């Protein structure tokens, strides 16, 4: 059963078949059918405004990241100490590595879930050697 809230399709009374690896597979299939019929439905524009703070004692970089359902999240970042930051928040490069790993793992899990492959646990380790 689906509930339409503010234009979002929400899976309710989830059966074991609809969710695989904590992914609502039926929602993906529904989206793909709509996007195939109308390709513009498969496009989404994302934009973020990233700000640099001049105030000492505050994170150097911040960005409000809205979500589709929730209020959103304020992302904050600091340069490492050797590059002039205070290192009180993750570095921009750590967020970059996270985004690479999260994107790769997400696509992997979507593809596996659509094929019905279930995992008890899935993780990805990403490492970088910065010179």
C-alpha positions in Angstrom: 0.0 0.0 0.0 1.3 3.5 -0.9 0.4 6.8 0.7 1.0 10.0 -1.2 2.4 12.7 1.0 3.4 16.0 -0.6 4.0 14.2 -3.9 6.1 11.5 -2.3 5.2 7.9 -2.5 5.6 6.2 0.9 5.6 2.4 1.3 3.2 1.4 4.1 2.5 -2.1 5.5 5.7 -3.2 4.0 5.8 -6.9 3.0 9.1 -8.7 3.0 9.0 -8.6 -0.8 8.9 -4.8 -1.1 11.9 -4.2 1.1 15.3 -5.9 0.3 18.3 -4.7 2.2 16.3 -1.8 3.6 15.5 -0.6 0.1 11.9 -0.3 -1.1 12.3 -2.1 -4.4 8.8 -1.6 -5.5 9.3 2.1 -5.3 12.3 1.9 -7.5 10.4 -0.2 -10.1 7.6 2.3 -10.0 10.0 5.2 -10.6 11.8 3.4 -13.4 8.5 2.8 -15.2 7.5 6.5 -14.9 11.0 7.6 -16.1 10.8 5.2 -19.1 7.4 6.6 -20.1 8.5 10.2 -19.5 12.3 10.6 -19.4 12.1 14.1 -17.8 10.7 12.3 -14.7 14.2 10.7 -14.3 15.9 14.1 -13.9 16.4 15.9 -10.7 18.3 19.1 -10.1 20.3 19.4 -7.0 22.0 22.5 -5.7 23.7 23.4 -2.5 25.0 26.7 -1.3 28.3 26.3 0.5 29.5 29.2 2.7 32.9 30.2 4.1 32.8 31.6 7.6 35.2 34.4 8.7 34.3 34.0 12.4 37.0 32.4 14.5 35.8 29.5 16.7 33.1 28.6 14.1 33.4 25.9 11.5 35.0 27.3 8.4 32.6 25.8 5.9 28.9 25.1 6.2 26.1 24.1 4.0 22.4 23.4 4.6 21.4 20.2 2.8 17.7 19.8 2.5 16.1 16.4 2.3 12.9 15.2 0.5 11.0 14.6 3.8 12.8 15.9 6.8 13.9 19.4 7.8 17.4 18.9 6.4 20.9 18.8 7.8 23.5 21.5 8.4 26.8 20.1 7.1 29.9 21.7 8.7 33.5 21.2 7.7 37.0 22.4 8.8 40.4 22.3 7.2 42.9 20.1 9.0 45.3 21.8 11.4 48.3 21.7 9.1 46.2 23.6 6.5 45.2 26.3 8.9 42.0 24.9 10.3 41.0 23.8 13.8 40.0 20.3 12.8 36.8 20.4 14.8 34.7 18.9 12.0 35.3 16.5 9.2 37.5 17.9 6.4 36.1 18.6 3.0 38.1 15.7 1.6 36.6 13.3 4.2 33.1 14.4 2.9 34.4 13.8 -0.6 35.5 10.3 0.3 32.3 9.6 2.1 30.3 10.8 -1.0 32.3 8.5 -3.3 31.9 5.4 -1.0 28.2 6.2 -0.3 27.4 6.6 -4.0 29.2 3.4 -5.0 27.7 1.4 -2.1 24.2 2.8 -2.8 24.3 1.8 -6.5 25.6 -1.7 -5.6 22.9 -2.2 -3.0 20.2 -1.0 -5.4 21.3 -3.3 -8.2 21.6 -6.3 -5.8 18.2 -5.6 -4.1 16.5 -5.4 -7.5 17.8 -8.9 -8.2 16.6 -10.1 -4.8 20.1 -10.6 -3.4 20.0 -10.1 0.4 22.9 -9.1 2.6 23.1 -9.4 6.4 25.7 -6.6 6.3 27.3 -4.5 3.7 30.2 -2.1 4.1 32.9 -0.4 2.0 36.2 0.8 3.1 37.7 3.7 1.3 41.3 4.9 1.8 43.3 7.8 0.3 46.9 8.6 0.3 47.2 12.4 0.3 50.4 13.9 -1.0 
